[in-house]
Amino acid sequence: MHKKVIDIIMQIPEGKVATYGQIAALAGFPGRARHVGWILNQTNTPNLPWHRVINSRGTISLPHNGKYQLQKVLLQDEGVLFNDNDIIDLKQFCWQP
């Protein structure tokens, strides 16, 4: 599962996002969104665009006292927009492989 998840995340293009659940399903493990989060937390893969992975509500799952702001800035630098509630419009920015 680990390699498949990493391979899929590496394919997410700049300016797009994917959800944990979407990645799990694409990897052949539907319903295992939490495992994707665990893999992201445990990996040290160079150049992995981890910041392009968000939750199904269109929000960043990281705590505000952690890497939340870094992830938001990285996404904004790629042109991903957030509304006033820090929600990303998945219809506009969700990657469709």
C-alpha positions in Angstrom: 0.0 0.0 0.0 2.8 2.4 0.9 4.5 2.5 -2.5 1.1 2.8 -4.4 0.1 5.7 -2.2 3.4 7.5 -2.6 3.3 6.9 -6.4 -0.1 8.5 -6.6 0.8 11.5 -4.5 3.8 12.1 -6.7 1.4 12.4 -9.7 -0.8 15.2 -8.2 0.0 18.2 -10.4 0.9 21.7 -9.2 -2.2 23.7 -8.5 -4.4 20.7 -7.8 -5.3 18.8 -4.6 -6.4 15.2 -3.8 -8.2 13.9 -0.8 -6.9 11.2 1.5 -9.9 9.0 0.5 -9.4 9.7 -3.2 -5.8 8.6 -2.9 -6.7 5.4 -1.0 -9.3 4.5 -3.6 -6.9 5.1 -6.5 -4.3 2.9 -4.7 -6.9 0.1 -4.6 -7.7 0.5 -0.9 -11.1 2.3 -0.7 -12.1 3.4 2.8 -8.6 3.6 4.0 -8.1 7.4 4.0 -6.6 7.3 7.5 -3.9 4.9 6.3 -3.0 7.5 3.7 -2.6 10.1 6.4 -0.4 7.6 8.4 1.8 7.0 5.4 2.3 10.7 4.8 3.2 11.1 8.5 5.7 8.3 8.4 7.4 8.9 5.0 10.5 10.8 4.2 10.2 10.6 0.4 12.2 13.5 -1.2 10.1 16.0 -3.2 6.8 14.4 -2.2 4.1 17.0 -2.7 2.5 16.2 0.6 0.9 19.6 0.8 -1.5 18.7 -2.1 -3.3 16.2 0.1 -6.4 17.5 2.0 -9.5 16.0 3.5 -12.8 15.4 1.8 -14.3 18.7 3.3 -11.8 20.6 1.2 -9.8 21.6 4.3 -6.3 21.0 5.7 -6.3 18.3 8.3 -3.1 19.4 10.1 -3.5 21.2 13.4 -3.2 25.0 13.4 -0.2 24.8 15.7 1.7 22.6 13.4 2.3 22.6 9.6 -1.1 24.0 8.8 0.1 27.4 7.8 3.0 25.9 5.8 0.6 23.7 3.8 -1.7 26.6 3.2 1.1 28.9 1.9 2.5 26.1 -0.3 -1.0 25.6 -1.9 -1.6 29.3 -2.3 1.8 29.7 -4.0 0.6 27.1 -6.6 -2.6 29.1 -7.2 -5.0 27.1 -5.0 -7.6 29.4 -3.5 -9.2 29.2 0.0 -12.5 30.8 0.9 -13.0 32.9 4.1 -13.4 29.6 6.1 -10.1 28.1 4.7 -12.0 25.7 2.4 -10.8 24.8 -1.0 -13.4 24.4 -3.8 -12.9 20.7 -4.7 -14.9 21.2 -7.9 -12.3 23.6 -9.1 -9.1 22.3 -7.6 -9.5 18.6 -7.1 -7.2 16.5 -9.3 -9.0 14.2 -11.7 -6.5 11.6 -13.0 
